[in-house]
Amino acid sequence: MQSRVSLIPMVLAIVMTAGCADPPTQQIQEAENALKEAQESGASTYSPDEYAKLEGTLDTLRKEVSEQDGKFALFRDYGKAQQLSVSAKAESERIQVATAQKKEEGKAAAMQAQQVAKEAVRAAQELVAKAPVGKDRAAVEAIKNDVEGLQSLLKQVQDSIDKGDYPAAQTQAKAIHDMSQGVQTEIQNALAKVGRGKPSHSRRQ
């Protein structure tokens, strides 16, 4: 009889332990929300390494919960899952702060690239106005059309900036700048040929 009584505290301890071994549902949901918030903040674009690490933490959390769910109730322990959920939430907060800063830097860089592209297009337009027509009228008209196309492409840069897609805006602006430089080179070469073809009057007496 005494041995049975002595087993009661042990049984109670096991029951209490089992009662505490419930999955941290709320913490897990918070961790899932943290991943979603990080993704919506642009972390996958501006903080890809940190975002990938956060995804890894969530994957580990899901596997840990699944592993514990598969155990007999008395042997489940969601302590590690709770730690992972807390870690994921903290990681998400850090990533969102870092992402916000990188987005501001990206915006500034995109706007700078946009300005450089605008200046390049403007310079090309000024050179087109000076381009000799003569026998190369068709070529000059083609160059003018190219410059007008570059002017239209500048609108795409602004659209990307408005959408917050600063990497795309920078890529587009750089392409426009490079194409403008190419157009300027064409026109300058044409002007140089015309200059060489004209007789010089500087030595007339």
C-alpha positions in Angstrom: 0.0 0.0 0.0 2.8 2.3 0.8 4.5 1.7 -2.5 1.3 2.6 -4.3 1.1 5.9 -2.4 4.7 6.7 -3.2 3.9 6.4 -6.9 1.2 9.1 -6.8 3.6 12.1 -6.9 5.5 10.6 -9.8 2.3 10.0 -11.8 1.1 13.5 -11.0 4.5 14.9 -12.2 4.2 13.0 -15.5 0.6 14.2 -16.0 1.7 17.8 -15.3 4.6 17.5 -17.7 2.3 16.1 -20.4 -0.1 19.0 -19.8 2.7 21.5 -20.5 3.9 19.7 -23.6 1.4 21.5 -25.9 2.6 23.0 -29.2 3.3 26.8 -28.9 0.5 27.6 -31.4 0.5 31.3 -30.8 4.3 31.6 -31.0 4.4 29.6 -34.2 1.8 31.8 -35.8 3.7 34.9 -34.7 6.8 33.4 -36.3 4.9 32.7 -39.5 3.6 36.3 -39.5 7.1 37.6 -38.9 8.3 35.8 -42.1 5.4 37.3 -44.0 6.1 40.8 -42.7 9.8 40.5 -43.6 8.9 39.4 -47.2 6.4 42.2 -47.6 9.0 44.7 -46.4 11.2 43.7 -49.4 13.7 41.7 -47.4 14.0 39.0 -50.1 15.2 41.7 -52.5 17.3 44.0 -50.2 18.4 41.5 -47.5 18.4 38.2 -49.4 20.9 36.4 -47.2 19.2 37.4 -43.9 15.8 36.5 -45.4 17.0 33.1 -46.5 18.3 32.6 -42.9 14.9 33.5 -41.5 13.3 31.0 -43.9 15.7 28.4 -42.7 14.7 29.1 -39.1 11.0 28.7 -39.9 11.7 25.5 -41.8 13.6 24.1 -38.7 10.7 25.2 -36.5 8.1 23.4 -38.6 10.2 20.2 -38.6 10.7 20.4 -34.9 7.0 20.8 -34.2 6.2 18.0 -36.7 8.8 15.7 -34.9 7.3 16.4 -31.5 3.8 15.9 -32.7 4.8 12.4 -33.9 5.9 11.4 -30.4 3.8 9.9 -27.6 2.1 12.7 -25.6 4.1 12.0 -22.5 7.4 12.5 -24.4 6.6 15.6 -26.3 8.8 18.7 -25.6 8.1 21.9 -27.5 10.8 23.9 -25.7 13.1 24.0 -28.8 10.1 25.1 -30.9 9.4 27.9 -28.6 13.0 29.1 -28.7 13.0 28.9 -32.5 9.7 30.9 -32.7 11.2 33.6 -30.5 14.4 33.7 -32.5 12.4 34.0 -35.8 10.5 36.9 -34.5 13.6 38.7 -33.4 15.4 38.0 -36.7 12.4 39.4 -38.6 12.5 42.6 -36.7 16.2 43.1 -37.3 15.8 42.2 -41.0 13.0 44.7 -41.4 15.0 47.5 -39.9 18.0 46.7 -42.1 15.8 46.4 -45.2 14.2 49.8 -44.6 17.7 51.3 -44.5 18.8 49.5 -47.7 15.6 50.6 -49.5 16.3 54.2 -48.7 19.9 53.8 -50.0 18.5 52.0 -53.1 16.0 54.8 -53.7 18.7 57.5 -53.5 20.9 55.4 -55.9 18.0 55.0 -58.3 17.2 58.7 -58.3 20.8 59.5 -58.9 21.0 57.0 -61.8 17.8 58.5 -63.2 19.3 62.0 -63.1 22.4 60.8 -64.9 20.3 59.1 -67.5 18.2 62.3 -68.1 21.3 64.3 -68.6 22.7 61.8 -71.1 19.4 61.9 -73.1 19.4 65.7 -73.0 22.9 65.8 -74.3 22.0 63.4 -77.1 19.0 65.6 -78.0 21.2 68.6 -78.2 23.6 66.8 -80.5 20.8 65.6 -82.7 19.8 69.2 -83.3 23.3 69.9 -84.6 23.5 66.7 -86.7 24.1 67.4 -90.4 21.3 66.3 -92.7 22.6 66.3 -96.3 22.8 62.9 -97.9 22.4 61.2 -94.5 18.9 62.4 -93.9 17.5 58.9 -93.3 20.3 58.1 -90.8 19.8 61.3 -88.9 16.0 60.6 -88.7 16.8 57.2 -87.4 19.0 58.7 -84.7 16.3 61.2 -83.8 13.8 58.3 -83.4 16.3 56.5 -81.2 16.6 59.5 -78.9 12.8 59.9 -78.7 12.7 56.2 -77.7 15.2 56.9 -74.9 13.0 59.7 -73.7 10.0 57.3 -73.5 12.2 54.8 -71.6 12.8 57.4 -68.9 9.1 57.0 -67.9 9.8 53.4 -67.1 12.5 54.4 -64.7 10.1 56.7 -62.9 7.4 53.9 -62.8 9.9 51.6 -61.2 10.8 54.2 -58.6 7.1 54.9 -57.9 6.6 51.1 -57.3 9.6 51.0 -55.0 11.5 48.6 -57.3 14.8 50.5 -57.0 17.1 47.8 -58.4 15.1 47.7 -61.6 15.1 51.5 -61.8 18.9 51.5 -61.5 19.3 48.9 -64.2 16.9 50.7 -66.6 18.6 54.1 -66.0 22.0 52.6 -66.7 20.8 51.0 -69.9 19.4 54.4 -71.0 22.6 56.1 -70.1 24.7 53.6 -72.1 22.4 53.9 -75.1 22.5 57.7 -75.0 26.3 57.6 -74.9 26.2 55.4 -78.0 23.9 57.8 -79.8 26.2 60.7 -78.9 29.2 58.9 -80.3 27.4 58.3 -83.6 26.4 62.0 -83.9 29.9 63.2 -82.9 31.5 60.9 -85.5 29.1 62.3 -88.2 29.9 65.9 -87.2 33.6 65.1 -87.4 33.3 63.7 -90.9 31.4 66.9 -92.0 34.1 69.0 -90.4 36.8 67.2 -92.2 35.0 67.5 -95.5 34.7 71.3 -95.4 37.5 73.4 -96.8 39.4 75.4 -94.2 39.3 79.2 -94.4 41.4 79.9 -91.4 44.6 80.6 -93.5 43.0 82.9 -96.1 44.9 86.2 -96.4 
